[in-house]
Amino acid sequence: MTRGIDHVEMEKIVSLSKRRGFIFPSSEIYGGLASTWDYGPLGVELKRNVKDSWWRTVVHRRDDVFGLDAAILMHPQVWVSSGHVDGFSDPLVECKRCHKRYREDHLEGSSACPSCGGEFTESRTFNLMLKTFLGPVEDSAHQVWMRPETAQGIFVNFQNVVTSTRRKLPFGIAQIGKAFRNEITAGNFVFRTREFEQMEIEFFVKPGTDEEWHDRWIKDRLKWYTDHGIRSENLRIRPHGDDELAHYAKSCYDIEYNFPWGWAELEGIANRTDFDLRQHQKHSGKELKYFDDELQEHYFPYVIEPSGGADRATLAFLVDSYDEEPGTESQGTRTVLHLHPSIAPVKVAVLPLSRNEKLVPKAREVYQQLLEHFVCQYDDAQSIGRRYRRQDEIGTPLAVTIDFDTVEKDDAVTVRDRDNMQQTRVNIKELIAVVTEKLNS
C-alpha cells in the first residue's frame, strides 16, 4: 500500500488521540499529572486488542506457554533477592539554577542544563522503585514496593506452575500487567511513563539450548509486529553492548521502532540465564531447581525473556498506521489510520445514507445484526462523506451504507473498504460472511 506520508509528527498523533478519544491527559481538569495518561473509548479498545492479539499469539496458539496474573504488591524480600533494592537505579543530576532533574546518561555529554543553561550537581544514584505502605503505620516494617517489572511474579511462581501443569522443559509463563517506575525523565507521550503495562514471557529452557531459543524468540517477536501491520522498514534488531547489559543477562536484543523522535525500544528479548531462580532459592530457602526425568538430575533452567510494553506497542501501531492522503478541493486531505483489522478499535461502521424515516429503521436492523459478531459504530450525523472521513480517521476497516435501493429494490448494502475506498454491493443475508472474510483477508 502506498502511503501519502512516510513519517508523522508526534504532535499530530497526540492531537488525534485526544480529539478522537484514544488517549487523554490524566487528571486534566486539575492541570494533569506529569507523564500519566488515560485511555479513552477508542484507546481502551485499541490497547485491549493489542494485548489480546499478543495473548492469542504467545499463549493460545502455542502449547508450551501458560498464563499467569501475579499480584502487583509482593513480599519486600522479592526485590532484595532480585537485586532491585540495591541496583535498580539511574544516575541523577540536578540543575543548581532551575533545580530540574535529569538522567545523566540522557544528556549526551552535555555539561549545561538544557532548560536554563545552569550548572549541574554531582551525579548520584536514584532508585526507580515506588514505595508504599501496608496497614495504618508508615514505617520501614510495613514498607512494600510497587513492582517495577512483572517478571518476578513469574519466577516466584515457577514451582507452582511446574507442579500444577506437569509440563516438561521447555515451556514459558506469560503475563500482562501493570508495573511502576519512578522515572527521572519521562516523556514522548505514552512511550516512557511512570505507570505502564508490560507484556512479558519467561521461557524456561535446558542450559545449552538457550542460544537457539533466544534466536527463535527474536524472530517470532519481530514477526508479530509485522503480522499486525507495522512496516518492516520501521523495525530493526539491535544487540546490547557489554556496557548496557543488565546484571543478570548473558545477552539481550532490542526490537526498535523508528518513532518520530528516532529509533527507540519496543521490546527487549534477553537471555537471563539462571540468575533469578538461583537468587530466589538462595534467599527464600525453597527448592526452585527443575527435576529432569530423562537425565535424573536437578538443575536451574535458563530463561529467555521477551518483554514488551503494551503502551509502547499501542503507540507504535498508531504512529505506523497514520497517513494523510490528498483529496479533492472540496474534501481536503483524508486522514486515515491503516490499522490492522485485528487491532482496530471499531471493525464496522453502519451508515444510513441520511436520516430519512425509510432508511433509519433498516440501518438499525443491520447494525443489530452486525453487533452480534463485531465491534460496530452507528453514525447518521452530517453528510455521508464526512462520516466516511470520521471512520477513516479512527481506523475502521469497513463501512456499511444503507441507501434507498436497500429498502426499495434489492435488500443489499454497500460495503466500503477503508484502505482503497472501493465499494461492493452485498445482499444483507450474506453480509456477516462477507465482512468476516474481508476482516480476515
Steps between C-alpha positions, in 0.01 A plus 500: 500500500638842404492747785450874460762576769803303615533638852251681723566778746434405860277803552254361244475167684444674834237729348313219325516286813322761710257618231378153410508342845812284493710652780435791737731680746429355845328724757484772236236712676750545786789585272608141440771286656832476319535198270170338593234429240147363481376281215171624357215304339699415186839478669388243753370282214821541300725416795277207601519367143881531505515301824248242379690451173823452696331249733348303211839480331721405795254299715191375315678406177786322675500191718814593695399829667263544796341813640538664840366811672715570806429765763647848462599512870749232598707411804776764535767228505418421135660828394801450724558156346457624144754779549253783455539652847876538461541533124184633333613859465595769248762777523328826602625858464322821603535849358628739767306790347152370402517175704374280216625144518631284217641157439870558444518236226224680304694827477736369231807653663349845549634681807231772502129481583297477176225710660694800635869436433582468868766284660424145618561344840715191534332182378331275756305178472121510510295185569215469251263298717187660645436415864178481697387358835264222605279566800452816706862549608747659259834363613769277351340185642186562291671627183438320171587581141282557197646241265742648242458195273264203466777240463555431869139392547571229244825384660355463849215292351729276294455189713125560533466497122723194460298309760155603374565455125747206521670658197851393399764740373497703286195707598410858569287709733336811358356799683349838419495746786572842642845605611624823659828687470580839647668618181715812533413620151185356353348616173432446131127457562426144625846368407664560839266532796514423870203263480488260205401151390744225408439201275762254619603137460752302702588197286685229694744281309769243563845662536688463175187551288457862609672666204288307249181596682617860530535522124158341444326742733662802335366390161155413639458830677612705201251311283216586740544871435514464122208254499290765673577776255825673593718562195822301511711800399401667827628211713851384579683263735774654713733294722594641840862588550691361798473838674117501494418138582297449817686330784302177448527481120728285287379689191211721397352629175254787463230522238505871421245714315576818308284741701466868399789584737719213374568132566385381841431169675167324448597171658806336650578129463755402764683184599469528879694174560404337833555815706148554632410147609843460658460827694151420624603153616796650684295768679178306562651162588242332272600246235460658155707261290331305223516120509580352159343153471719401205829603659387414853651820636402838642615825341400863459346565156625789290244766414429684175294812567305684227378812679302772323286795600129499419500881498805522276356244260169689488687822424705332226186362335342847510807671355564242230138492381459878477470639150389813319377470143432798272132539418285719282481875553160464667594204720857589588761261642381157611649396835490125546632241744589185307467287813505123455139373535595281797598803710270771357273622783189499276465235230188618315313830473131498405399816313153570362525729199293754692262524796205429273219317680519216246875444546553527877295192607675281243840639599427424866398147407827444312694655788346259751585202277863607468527587869453133586830421324717815486582819687292754308410868494174650375525852359236707318623853581603735215570399140604149398835637383578652839403177672733298277779739594430465871518121476820517292659718767434246776613205287167321439572244224147476352195723466154367411265748334121460482337694213158521331575201276548297819142555614326535162678259264770248587530462882873554448751740656824661387819389677784755475863410562697751708835453327409506131150657535356239263129427542328162466129430487406215737167337580414537868464122535867463401630800691638322810695253287635772269608726787667206678693411185611860438618549857699177493651543152 
